[in-house]
Amino acid sequence: MKCCVIGGTGFIGSHLIQALLETGRDVLVIGRKEKNRVNLPGGVAYLQGDVSDAEFIENALEGVGEIIDLAYSSVPKTSFEDPLNDILSNLPSSVALFNAATHFPIKKIIYVSSGGTVYGEPLFLPITEDHPTNPISPYGITKLALEKYAKMYFRIKGLPIVSVRPSNPYGEMQIGFVGQGFVATAMASVLMQKEIRIFGENGTVRDYIYVGDLARAIVAALEYGSPGECYNVGTSIGRSNLEVIEEIAVLAKKNAIEPRISFMPHRPFDVSANILDAEKLHSVSGWHPLMGFREGIERTWEWYVSQQASGQY
Amino acid sequence: MKCCVIGGTGFIGSHLIQALLETGRDVLVIGRKEKNRVNLPGGVAYLQGDVSDAEFIENALEGVGEIIDLAYSSVPKTSFEDPLNDILSNLPSSVALFNAATHFPIKKIIYVSSGGTVYGEPLFLPITEDHPTNPISPYGITKLALEKYAKMYFRIKGLPIVSVRPSNPYGEMQIGFVGQGFVATAMASVLMQKEIRIFGENGTVRDYIYVGDLARAIVAALEYGSPGECYNVGTSIGRSNLEVIEEIAVLAKKNAIEPRISFMPHRPFDVSANILDAEKLHSVSGWHPLMGFREGIERTWEWYVSQQASGQY
């Protein structure tokens, strides 16, 4: 019985595949990139194709028992620039996947949503899963719509699908300057001596979760999540952009560099704070984050420094 | 200042245009049909075009002060048969419309959502606007997603957009056998001596609102609705399919015909009951339904009988 990861070649995917292999699973990755451009651990199968192509996905799911849908073609920033592309490049493929999955004896399917965007401006903190969902980005709206399709396919067709809502992941292998991932962009900026832009007095407050903890949470939801339900994945701790930069500054000092910050006015499309309560996932699976923020930031920084040494930045 | 109705040539649209004309408004209708296939009251302008075409809609909105978005290319039944088409034929055009509207000095824009589908299985009755929204049809999901875009464009760009959530409209000019509109399908079935299928013991319970009352509610939301908010439009009264048929049977008896009913098992994609509390719209606008169910059914029946006399059924 294979565990199939859709979009498993990105930042979260590479950590997730590691976590799945550690549980002894047989992993198949499906992606849009050509096979020779994909770097996967030994023993992991790869299939190139378009998930919204009904014939392709029906063939690909033969022998598959678990599915994790990680693929997404946009980030909040690009979704503002082109909301129609955010719809067209994300909704049809995941809906086609859910629909195709109803034809197979799937044990569990995980849809990776976005706890950082589906709630919108918080009415209370930390945010629990029953908080109203009023996203303020097209990205958050399509993520939320896909959660609703997931719930509907469970209700109507019995598809055992679980949604997870991660807060803001960070860690090794996250790429900077793509409009998502403040830690990555801040570290890359420090190393390149570029200015880090902060919007508002201390910037926004986010719940930063180490990507290894997120990968374990997805596996926990795969093993223990109740179909039709959604689960926050976060740390219950919020940190402002300025606090993150202060942590990075301590490490940068050893390399004799200093962050350069420019302060900009608050942007209307940033929620002021996003901190998630993950007690629901903890109570069904025992999962909780293991990585301390300081240690996670150190590991990530070391990865960035090694990338710079290899000419990446 | 023109009031622009997108998709104004259908069942609700024709009643709405009448209500708008009665308030003295200058009405422009935008639709996909050719002009010579559209039947509009004198003085109403018509523009044929595709709303998702940015250049077309930017030109069309010149001089427009109010917009009502009624266009929808699917009904719940067809959305199940082809969920991708439900996405592709509805989301891009309304999002493009909202986006284009941000470039004009629009006084108010109304998005006509669906109170009959966005809530899903009710946790309490009658349903208020803060009830959870977990649609169990693709149609309900795309309607809900468009409400979220509406709210986002208000929050981010200040677009003065209001969503209305009608219950189940019925009345003259509703067409039967299109997978939506139980009253229309039941009346047409009786007149054609076709069996009416009821799913479950008494069928589902719905909140039937006379289309003239709905048209006045949309005008009330246009005049008094608060931007960023959504408003139920319903009667707070639920009727089972069987109760509706009993009302029709009284009228049919005069024509010496009798409804023929076949009972089918309950369908998993039907919510058992949907009854809406419209106190929120009442409190801001004074609107409330004026048409009694018996009188509304009588008018609708008379229209159907006249249609049959003219060879329509």
Interface residues (C-beta under 8 A of the other chain):
Chain A: S52 P83 L84 I87 L88 L91 P92 V95 A96 N99 G120 E121 T133 N134 P135 I136 S137 P138 I141 T142 L144 A145 K148 Y149 K151 M152 R155 I156 P268 F269
Chain B: S52 P83 L84 I87 L88 L91 P92 V95 A96 N99 G120 E121 T133 N134 P135 I136 S137 P138 I141 T142 L144 A145 K148 Y149 K151 M152 R155 I156 P268 F269
